[in-house]
Amino acid sequence: MLIPLTEVLALPSFRAAGVRVLVGDPDPVLVRWVHSSEVYEMGALLAGGEVLLTTGLGLHGRTPEHLAAYVEQLADAGLAALALELGRTFFEVPPAILEAAGRRHLVVLGLTQVVPFERMVEDFHELVVRRRTHAGGGAAWEDLAQVVVDGRGLRALLDEVSRAAGCEVELRDRDDQLVERSTIASVAEEARVAEPVRGPAGVVGTVHLLGAPTRQRRRVAGQAAVAVALELGRAGSLGHRPSPSQSLVSDLCAATPMPGTEVTDRLADLGWPPPDGRGWQAVAVAVEPGTALADVVPAVEHALRGVATPVLAGVAGSRVVAVVRGWSRPGLTRAALTDAYAVLGRRLAADASGASPAGASSDPAAPALVVAGPLVGDPAELGPALGTARELLELARRTGRRDGVLLARDLAAPHLLSAVGPAVWAGVAEEQVGALIAHDSRHRTELLRTLDTYLALGTSKAAAATALGIRRQSLYDRLERIERLLGVDVDDADQQLGLRLGLLAWRLRTGIDPRVGFGG
């Protein structure tokens, strides 16, 4: 059940805490739960929609870069609001937290009076119980329907189903191929509850709740099937019919596979020339929350037409996606896409400032992350290719990228690791760099950051020392300690590969950039 943040702030314990809104607008924010923690690596443990209560103990001694990274982790996890108790660890919220929260449109609250966090959590729990009792059991459906109405996308909908059912959730097509799965941390069991998803032409797929069958899960599965059908058939806002381009994008991104002949026929209706042997490439774009996606679509079209024609662009969930044709194998070059992205950046900056693109700054702050998927030769593969581009985009964000341009080959390693799942990530990270993580966590040292920087800069000691802001001899000392703790030779090529994978696995599992680490 989602409850307005303004209603949460009106609870007696929150009023007693003397809440001050320091960043953001609480009016549109919805809260799923209230949680307290002092853990710095909290982002990976959240499911989204929480108010996080903290005294800031886990942030003590952190550098501004560490504090900004902490906020990035929380925002990526979908945190509703960060509430920091003032007067114990911090007398004022550090500027780095406020600045990062402002960039990510995350609400930050200052608690000026000491109230036990347990009391605040209990107050919220009682509010949820009252709301659920009053709702008469329909709260789960209301939450699912709200995700569809808000246009938050299929993945967000499956995440909401997962919260209601208490287990992982998958959507599979008629051929039992995985289309999408929930992303929040939850239970996954062999037993499952399956419910068909029906569209106008019959069954289009099945929702699977990966947990032991219970009366609650069967009820949620039935509601989820209806909500997914609505999401797949969603036709934009009330009174507005989507354009033919947006309809095609939505259909390509939906669960039902589309034959290649239908794809080419619908592209021809949009003015695309017949296939000529050149491949298609899917592109996914992420922009910061608060940016109207409908306004980003024409900017993406304008930018990509600078290097390719024709272009198909539209909204898919919370991302903008596009399909281009015009490059010969091996596909879109980095230089071409970087040029297109520069145009996209100027266009978005101009739209935000109300100026024309020609009058925009020649070097604006990068507003988006762009990922280009692999080239495909069969139009029937365009739907899966768009899915791959979106998946790669989320992996890029998970590994710490917020802006810039990436090709599929740049994300080969995280894409490979994503196929094996979080349990394997934890094992790889522990085996390869677990001793460094434990040492840095206990002693607030910078060994993990040092190793990551050293490997990222091609094992150049001079470059690594400069990047870390330390003397060359200090770097040598750190590398020796790393080798002793891990029992490796950091200059051995085979062992470097394992270390790189370990660092990547840790980043995927926690959402923390190793170059931020634990030091302070």
C-alpha positions as CSV (number, residue, x, y, z in Angstrom):
1,M,0.0,0.0,0.0
2,L,1.3,3.4,-1.0
3,I,0.7,6.3,1.4
4,P,1.3,10.0,0.6
5,L,4.5,11.3,2.3
6,T,2.6,14.3,3.6
7,E,0.3,12.0,5.5
8,V,3.3,10.2,7.0
9,L,4.8,13.5,8.1
10,A,1.5,14.3,9.9
11,L,1.9,11.2,12.1
12,P,2.4,12.1,15.8
13,S,5.9,10.7,16.0
14,F,7.0,12.6,12.9
15,R,5.5,15.8,14.2
16,A,7.3,15.3,17.5
17,A,10.6,14.9,15.6
18,G,10.3,18.5,14.3
19,V,10.6,17.5,10.6
20,R,12.1,20.1,8.3
21,V,11.9,19.6,4.5
22,L,15.4,20.5,3.3
23,V,15.3,19.3,-0.4
24,G,12.5,18.3,-2.7
25,D,8.7,18.4,-2.8
26,P,6.9,15.9,-0.5
27,D,3.5,16.5,-2.0
28,P,3.7,14.0,-5.0
29,V,5.8,11.4,-3.1
30,L,4.2,8.0,-2.1
31,V,5.6,5.9,0.7
32,R,5.6,2.1,0.9
33,W,7.4,1.6,4.2
34,V,9.5,3.4,6.9
35,H,12.8,1.9,7.8
36,S,15.8,2.8,9.9
37,S,19.5,1.9,9.3
38,E,23.0,3.3,9.8
39,V,24.5,1.1,7.1
40,Y,26.4,3.0,4.4
41,E,25.7,0.3,1.8
42,M,22.0,0.6,2.3
43,G,21.0,1.2,-1.3
44,A,21.3,-2.5,-2.3
45,L,19.0,-3.5,0.6
46,L,16.0,-1.3,-0.3
47,A,13.0,-2.3,-2.4
48,G,11.8,1.2,-3.3
49,G,9.3,3.5,-1.8
50,E,10.8,3.7,1.7
51,V,11.5,6.6,4.1
52,L,14.9,5.9,5.5
53,L,15.6,7.1,9.0
54,T,19.2,7.5,10.1
55,T,21.3,9.3,12.7
56,G,24.1,9.5,10.1
57,L,26.5,7.3,12.1
58,G,27.4,5.3,9.0
59,L,28.2,8.5,7.2
60,H,30.6,10.0,9.8
61,G,34.0,10.8,8.4
62,R,33.0,10.2,4.8
63,T,34.2,12.5,2.1
64,P,31.8,14.6,0.0
65,E,32.3,12.0,-2.8
66,H,31.3,9.2,-0.5
67,L,28.2,11.2,0.7
68,A,27.1,11.9,-2.9
69,A,27.6,8.2,-3.8
70,Y,25.4,7.3,-0.8
71,V,22.6,9.4,-2.1
72,E,23.0,8.0,-5.6
73,Q,22.6,4.5,-4.3
74,L,19.4,5.5,-2.4
75,A,18.0,7.3,-5.4
76,D,18.7,4.3,-7.7
77,A,16.9,2.0,-5.3
78,G,13.8,4.2,-5.5
79,L,14.0,5.7,-2.0
80,A,11.0,8.0,-1.2
81,A,12.8,10.2,1.3
82,L,15.9,10.4,3.5
83,A,15.3,11.5,7.0
84,L,18.5,12.5,8.9
85,E,18.5,13.1,12.7
86,L,20.3,16.3,13.5
87,G,22.4,17.0,16.6
88,R,24.0,13.6,17.0
89,T,26.3,12.9,14.1
90,F,25.6,16.1,12.1
91,F,24.3,19.4,13.3
92,E,23.3,20.2,9.7
93,V,22.9,17.9,6.7
94,P,26.2,17.9,4.7
95,P,26.0,20.0,1.5
96,A,27.1,17.1,-0.5
97,I,24.0,15.2,0.5
98,L,21.7,18.1,-0.3
99,E,23.3,18.8,-3.7
100,A,23.2,15.1,-4.8
101,A,19.6,14.8,-3.6
102,G,18.7,17.9,-5.5
103,R,20.1,16.4,-8.7
104,R,18.3,13.2,-8.2
105,H,15.0,14.8,-7.0
106,L,15.1,12.9,-3.7
107,V,13.3,14.4,-0.7
108,V,15.6,15.1,2.3
109,L,14.2,15.6,5.8
110,G,15.9,17.0,8.8
111,L,14.8,15.6,12.2
112,T,15.4,18.4,14.7
113,Q,14.1,16.6,17.8
114,V,15.1,13.2,19.1
115,V,12.3,10.6,18.7
116,P,13.0,6.9,18.9
117,F,13.0,5.5,15.3
118,E,11.1,2.5,16.5
119,R,8.2,4.7,17.5
120,M,8.2,6.3,14.1
121,V,8.2,2.9,12.4
122,E,5.4,1.7,14.7
123,D,3.3,4.8,13.9
124,F,3.6,4.1,10.2
125,H,2.8,0.4,10.6
126,E,-0.4,1.3,12.5
127,L,-1.3,3.7,9.7
128,V,-0.9,0.9,7.1
129,V,-3.0,-1.5,9.2
130,R,-5.8,1.1,9.5
131,R,-5.7,1.8,5.7
132,R,-5.7,-1.9,4.8
133,T,-8.6,-2.6,7.1
134,H,-10.5,0.4,5.7
135,A,-9.8,-0.8,2.2
136,G,-11.4,-4.1,2.8
137,G,-8.6,-6.2,1.2
138,G,-8.4,-4.2,-2.1
139,A,-5.2,-2.4,-1.4
140,A,-3.0,-4.7,-3.5
141,W,-5.1,-4.1,-6.6
142,E,-5.2,-0.3,-5.9
143,D,-1.4,-0.3,-5.8
144,L,-1.1,-2.3,-9.0
145,A,-3.6,-0.2,-10.9
146,Q,-1.8,3.0,-9.7
147,V,1.5,1.8,-11.3
148,V,-0.4,1.3,-14.6
149,V,-2.1,4.7,-14.4
150,D,1.2,6.4,-13.6
151,G,2.8,4.8,-16.6
152,R,5.8,3.5,-14.6
153,G,6.3,0.5,-16.8
154,L,6.2,-3.2,-16.8
155,R,9.2,-3.8,-14.5
156,A,7.8,-1.4,-11.9
157,L,4.5,-3.2,-12.1
158,L,6.2,-6.6,-11.5
159,D,8.1,-5.1,-8.6
160,E,4.8,-4.0,-7.0
161,V,3.4,-7.5,-7.6
162,S,6.5,-8.9,-5.9
163,R,5.9,-6.7,-2.8
164,A,2.3,-7.8,-2.5
165,A,3.1,-11.5,-3.0
166,G,6.3,-11.6,-1.0
167,C,8.2,-13.5,-3.7
168,E,9.9,-12.9,-7.1
169,V,7.7,-12.5,-10.1
170,E,8.2,-13.3,-13.8
171,L,6.2,-12.6,-16.9
172,R,6.6,-15.2,-19.7
173,D,5.3,-15.2,-23.2
174,R,3.2,-17.9,-24.9
175,D,6.3,-19.8,-25.7
176,D,7.4,-19.7,-22.0
177,Q,10.2,-17.3,-22.9
178,L,11.1,-14.8,-20.1
179,V,9.9,-11.3,-21.0
180,E,10.5,-9.5,-17.7
181,R,11.1,-10.2,-14.0
182,S,10.9,-8.3,-10.8
183,T,14.1,-6.7,-9.7
184,I,13.7,-6.1,-5.9
185,A,15.3,-8.5,-3.5
186,S,12.8,-11.2,-2.5
187,V,12.1,-14.9,-2.1
188,A,12.5,-17.2,-5.1
189,E,11.2,-20.8,-4.7
190,E,10.7,-23.8,-7.0
191,A,7.0,-23.8,-6.2
192,R,5.0,-21.2,-8.1
193,V,1.6,-19.7,-8.8
194,A,0.9,-19.2,-12.5
195,E,-1.9,-17.0,-13.9
196,P,-2.6,-16.5,-17.7
197,V,-2.6,-12.9,-19.0
198,R,-5.4,-12.4,-21.5
199,G,-5.5,-9.8,-24.3
200,P,-8.1,-9.1,-27.0
201,A,-6.9,-12.0,-29.1
202,G,-6.5,-14.5,-26.2
203,V,-3.7,-15.5,-23.9
204,V,-0.5,-13.5,-24.5
205,G,1.6,-14.7,-21.6
206,T,1.6,-15.9,-18.0
207,V,2.5,-14.3,-14.7
208,H,4.5,-16.5,-12.4
209,L,4.8,-15.9,-8.7
210,L,7.9,-17.8,-7.5
211,G,6.6,-18.9,-4.1
212,A,4.6,-21.6,-2.5
213,P,0.9,-21.3,-3.4
214,T,-1.2,-19.6,-0.7
215,R,-4.6,-17.9,-0.7
216,Q,-2.9,-14.5,-0.7
217,R,-0.6,-15.3,-3.6
218,R,-3.5,-16.8,-5.7
219,R,-5.5,-13.6,-5.2
220,V,-2.5,-11.4,-6.0
221,A,-1.7,-13.5,-9.1
222,G,-5.3,-12.9,-10.4
223,Q,-5.0,-9.2,-9.9
224,A,-1.5,-9.1,-11.4
225,A,-2.7,-10.8,-14.6
226,V,-5.3,-8.1,-15.1
227,A,-2.9,-5.3,-14.3
228,V,-0.3,-6.7,-16.7
229,A,-2.9,-7.0,-19.4
230,L,-3.8,-3.4,-18.9
231,E,-0.1,-2.3,-18.9
232,L,0.5,-4.2,-22.2
233,G,-2.6,-2.6,-23.8
234,R,-2.1,0.9,-22.3
235,A,-2.8,3.6,-24.9
236,G,-1.5,6.7,-23.3
237,S,-3.4,9.3,-21.2
238,L,-7.1,9.7,-21.2
239,G,-8.4,11.3,-24.4
240,H,-5.1,10.9,-26.2
241,R,-4.3,8.2,-28.7
242,P,-0.6,7.4,-29.2
243,S,1.0,8.2,-32.4
244,P,1.7,5.3,-34.9
245,S,5.4,5.5,-33.9
246,Q,4.6,5.2,-30.2
247,S,2.2,2.4,-30.9
248,L,4.8,0.5,-32.8
249,V,7.4,1.1,-30.0
250,S,4.9,-0.1,-27.4
251,D,4.0,-3.2,-29.4
252,L,7.7,-4.1,-30.0
253,C,8.4,-3.7,-26.2
254,A,5.3,-5.8,-25.2
255,A,5.2,-9.4,-24.3
256,T,3.8,-10.7,-27.6
257,P,6.4,-11.4,-30.3
258,M,5.9,-9.6,-33.5
259,P,6.6,-11.3,-36.9
260,G,9.3,-9.6,-39.0
261,T,6.8,-9.0,-41.9
262,E,4.5,-7.1,-39.6
263,V,7.4,-5.0,-38.3
264,T,8.6,-4.1,-41.8
265,D,5.0,-3.4,-43.0
266,R,4.4,-1.0,-40.0
267,L,7.8,0.7,-40.6
268,A,6.8,1.2,-44.2
269,D,3.6,2.8,-43.1
270,L,5.8,5.3,-41.1
271,G,7.8,6.1,-44.3
272,W,10.7,3.7,-43.8
273,P,12.3,2.4,-47.1
274,P,12.3,-1.4,-47.7
275,P,15.1,-3.4,-46.0
276,D,18.3,-3.1,-47.9
277,G,20.7,-5.4,-46.0
278,R,21.8,-2.9,-43.4
279,G,21.0,-3.8,-39.8
280,W,18.8,-2.2,-37.2
281,Q,20.1,-1.0,-33.9
282,A,18.2,-0.4,-30.7
283,V,19.1,2.5,-28.4
284,A,17.9,3.2,-24.8
285,V,18.1,6.6,-23.1
286,A,17.8,7.3,-19.3
287,V,17.2,10.9,-18.1
288,E,16.9,12.2,-14.6
289,P,13.6,12.0,-12.8
290,G,11.4,15.0,-13.3
291,T,12.2,15.2,-17.0
292,A,9.1,14.7,-19.2
293,L,9.7,11.7,-21.3
294,A,7.3,12.9,-24.0
295,D,9.6,15.9,-24.4
296,V,12.7,13.8,-24.7
297,V,11.4,11.7,-27.6
298,P,11.6,14.5,-30.2
299,A,15.0,15.5,-28.9
300,V,16.2,11.9,-29.3
301,E,14.8,11.8,-32.8
302,H,16.4,15.1,-33.7
303,A,19.8,14.0,-32.3
304,L,19.9,10.6,-34.0
305,R,18.8,11.9,-37.4
306,G,22.1,13.8,-37.4
307,V,23.9,10.5,-38.0
308,A,21.3,8.1,-39.3
309,T,17.9,8.0,-41.0
310,P,15.2,6.9,-40.5
311,V,14.6,6.9,-36.8
312,L,11.8,5.4,-34.7
313,A,11.6,6.7,-31.1
314,G,9.1,6.4,-28.2
315,V,8.6,5.8,-24.5
316,A,8.9,2.3,-23.0
317,G,8.2,2.4,-19.2
318,S,10.4,5.0,-17.6
319,R,12.9,5.1,-20.5
320,V,13.1,6.5,-24.0
321,V,14.0,3.9,-26.7
322,A,14.8,4.3,-30.4
323,V,15.5,2.2,-33.5
324,V,17.9,3.4,-36.2
325,R,19.0,2.0,-39.5
326,G,21.8,3.2,-41.7
327,W,25.0,1.7,-40.3
328,S,26.8,-1.1,-41.9
329,R,28.3,-3.9,-39.8
330,P,29.7,-3.9,-37.2
331,G,27.1,-1.3,-36.4
332,L,27.1,2.1,-34.8
333,T,30.5,3.5,-34.3
334,R,31.4,5.2,-31.0
335,A,32.4,8.4,-32.7
336,A,29.0,8.6,-34.5
337,L,27.0,7.9,-31.4
338,T,29.1,10.3,-29.4
339,D,28.4,13.0,-31.9
340,A,24.7,12.2,-31.8
341,Y,24.7,12.3,-28.0
342,A,26.4,15.7,-28.1
343,V,23.5,17.0,-30.2
344,L,21.1,15.3,-27.8
345,G,22.7,17.0,-24.9
346,R,22.5,20.4,-26.5
347,R,18.9,19.8,-27.5
348,L,17.8,18.8,-24.0
349,A,19.7,21.7,-22.4
350,A,18.1,24.1,-24.9
351,D,14.6,22.7,-24.2
352,A,15.2,23.0,-20.4
353,S,16.3,26.6,-20.7
354,G,13.7,27.6,-23.3
355,A,16.5,28.5,-25.8
356,S,16.8,27.2,-29.4
357,P,19.3,24.3,-30.0
358,A,21.5,26.7,-31.9
359,G,21.8,29.0,-28.9
360,A,22.5,26.3,-26.4
361,S,25.9,25.9,-24.8
362,S,28.4,24.0,-26.9
363,D,29.4,22.0,-23.9
364,P,26.3,21.4,-21.7
365,A,26.2,19.2,-18.6
366,A,25.5,15.7,-19.8
367,P,21.8,15.1,-19.0
368,A,21.3,11.5,-20.1
369,L,22.9,8.1,-20.3
370,V,22.7,6.5,-23.8
371,V,23.2,2.8,-24.5
372,A,23.2,1.3,-28.0
373,G,22.5,-2.4,-28.2
374,P,23.9,-4.9,-30.7
375,L,23.1,-4.7,-34.4
376,V,20.4,-7.1,-35.6
377,G,19.7,-8.2,-39.1
378,D,16.1,-9.6,-38.8
379,P,13.2,-7.2,-38.1
380,A,11.6,-9.9,-35.9
381,E,14.6,-9.4,-33.5
382,L,13.8,-5.7,-33.0
383,G,11.5,-6.3,-30.0
384,P,14.1,-8.5,-28.1
385,A,16.8,-6.0,-29.2
386,L,14.9,-3.1,-27.5
387,G,14.6,-5.3,-24.4
388,T,18.4,-6.0,-24.5
389,A,19.2,-2.2,-24.8
390,R,17.0,-1.4,-21.8
391,E,18.6,-4.2,-19.8
392,L,22.0,-3.0,-20.7
393,L,21.0,0.6,-19.7
394,E,19.9,-0.6,-16.2
395,L,23.2,-2.6,-15.9
396,A,25.1,0.6,-16.8
397,R,23.3,2.5,-14.1
398,R,23.8,-0.3,-11.6
399,T,27.6,-0.1,-12.2
400,G,27.6,3.6,-11.5
401,R,27.2,5.3,-14.9
402,R,24.9,8.3,-14.9
403,D,25.7,9.9,-18.3
404,G,27.7,9.4,-21.4
405,V,27.5,6.9,-24.2
406,L,28.0,3.1,-24.1
407,L,27.9,0.4,-26.7
408,A,26.8,-3.2,-26.0
409,R,30.5,-4.4,-26.1
410,D,31.3,-2.0,-23.3
411,L,28.9,-3.8,-21.0
412,A,29.8,-7.4,-22.0
413,A,31.1,-8.3,-18.6
414,P,28.2,-7.0,-16.5
415,H,25.8,-8.5,-19.1
416,L,27.4,-11.9,-18.6
417,L,27.4,-11.7,-14.8
418,S,23.7,-10.6,-14.9
419,A,22.7,-13.9,-16.3
420,V,23.9,-15.8,-13.2
421,G,22.3,-13.6,-10.6
422,P,23.0,-12.0,-7.2
423,A,24.0,-15.3,-5.4
424,V,26.9,-15.8,-7.8
425,W,27.8,-12.1,-7.6
426,A,28.3,-12.4,-3.9
427,G,30.4,-15.5,-4.2
428,V,32.7,-14.0,-6.9
429,A,33.1,-10.7,-4.9
430,E,33.9,-12.6,-1.7
431,E,36.4,-14.9,-3.4
432,Q,38.3,-12.2,-5.4
433,V,38.1,-9.1,-3.2
434,G,36.3,-10.1,0.0
435,A,39.4,-9.6,2.2
436,L,39.8,-6.0,0.9
437,I,36.1,-5.2,1.5
438,A,36.4,-6.5,5.1
439,H,39.7,-4.6,5.7
440,D,38.4,-1.3,4.3
441,S,35.1,-1.7,6.2
442,R,36.9,-2.2,9.5
443,H,39.7,0.2,9.1
444,R,38.3,2.9,6.7
445,T,41.2,2.3,4.4
446,E,41.2,2.9,0.6
447,L,42.5,-0.5,-0.6
448,L,39.5,-1.4,-2.7
449,R,39.5,2.0,-4.3
450,T,43.2,1.8,-4.9
451,L,42.9,-1.6,-6.6
452,D,40.0,-0.5,-8.8
453,T,41.8,2.7,-9.9
454,Y,45.0,0.9,-10.6
455,L,43.3,-1.7,-12.8
456,A,41.1,0.9,-14.5
457,L,44.2,2.9,-15.5
458,G,45.9,0.0,-17.1
459,T,48.2,-0.7,-14.1
460,S,50.0,2.6,-14.6
461,K,51.5,3.4,-11.2
462,A,52.1,7.0,-12.1
463,A,48.5,7.6,-13.4
464,A,47.0,5.7,-10.4
465,A,49.0,7.7,-7.8
466,T,47.9,10.9,-9.5
467,A,44.2,9.9,-9.7
468,L,44.3,8.8,-6.0
469,G,46.1,12.0,-4.9
470,I,48.9,10.1,-3.2
471,R,52.7,9.8,-3.6
472,R,54.1,7.0,-5.7
473,Q,55.7,5.4,-2.6
474,S,52.3,5.4,-0.9
475,L,50.8,3.6,-3.9
476,Y,53.5,0.9,-3.7
477,D,52.8,0.4,0.0
478,R,49.1,0.0,-0.7
479,L,49.6,-2.5,-3.6
480,E,51.9,-4.6,-1.3
481,R,49.2,-4.7,1.3
482,I,46.6,-5.7,-1.3
483,E,48.8,-8.5,-2.5
484,R,49.3,-9.8,1.1
485,L,45.6,-9.6,1.9
486,L,44.5,-11.3,-1.3
487,G,47.5,-13.6,-1.9
488,V,47.7,-12.4,-5.5
489,D,50.1,-10.7,-7.9
490,V,48.3,-7.6,-9.1
491,D,50.4,-7.4,-12.2
492,D,49.6,-11.0,-13.3
493,A,47.2,-10.8,-16.3
494,D,45.1,-13.8,-15.4
495,Q,44.7,-12.7,-11.8
496,Q,43.8,-9.2,-12.9
497,L,40.9,-10.6,-14.9
498,G,39.6,-12.3,-11.7
499,L,40.1,-9.1,-9.7
500,R,38.2,-7.1,-12.3
501,L,35.3,-9.5,-12.2
502,G,35.3,-9.5,-8.4
503,L,35.1,-5.7,-8.3
504,L,32.3,-5.7,-10.9
505,A,30.4,-8.4,-9.0
506,W,30.6,-6.3,-5.8
507,R,29.4,-3.2,-7.7
508,L,26.5,-5.1,-9.2
509,R,25.5,-6.6,-5.8
510,T,25.8,-3.4,-3.8
511,G,25.4,-0.6,-6.3
512,I,28.5,1.0,-4.7
513,D,31.3,2.3,-6.9
514,P,34.6,0.7,-5.7
515,R,36.3,4.1,-6.4
516,V,34.2,5.5,-3.6
517,G,34.7,2.6,-1.2
518,F,34.7,3.0,2.6
519,G,37.5,5.5,3.3
520,G,37.1,8.9,4.8
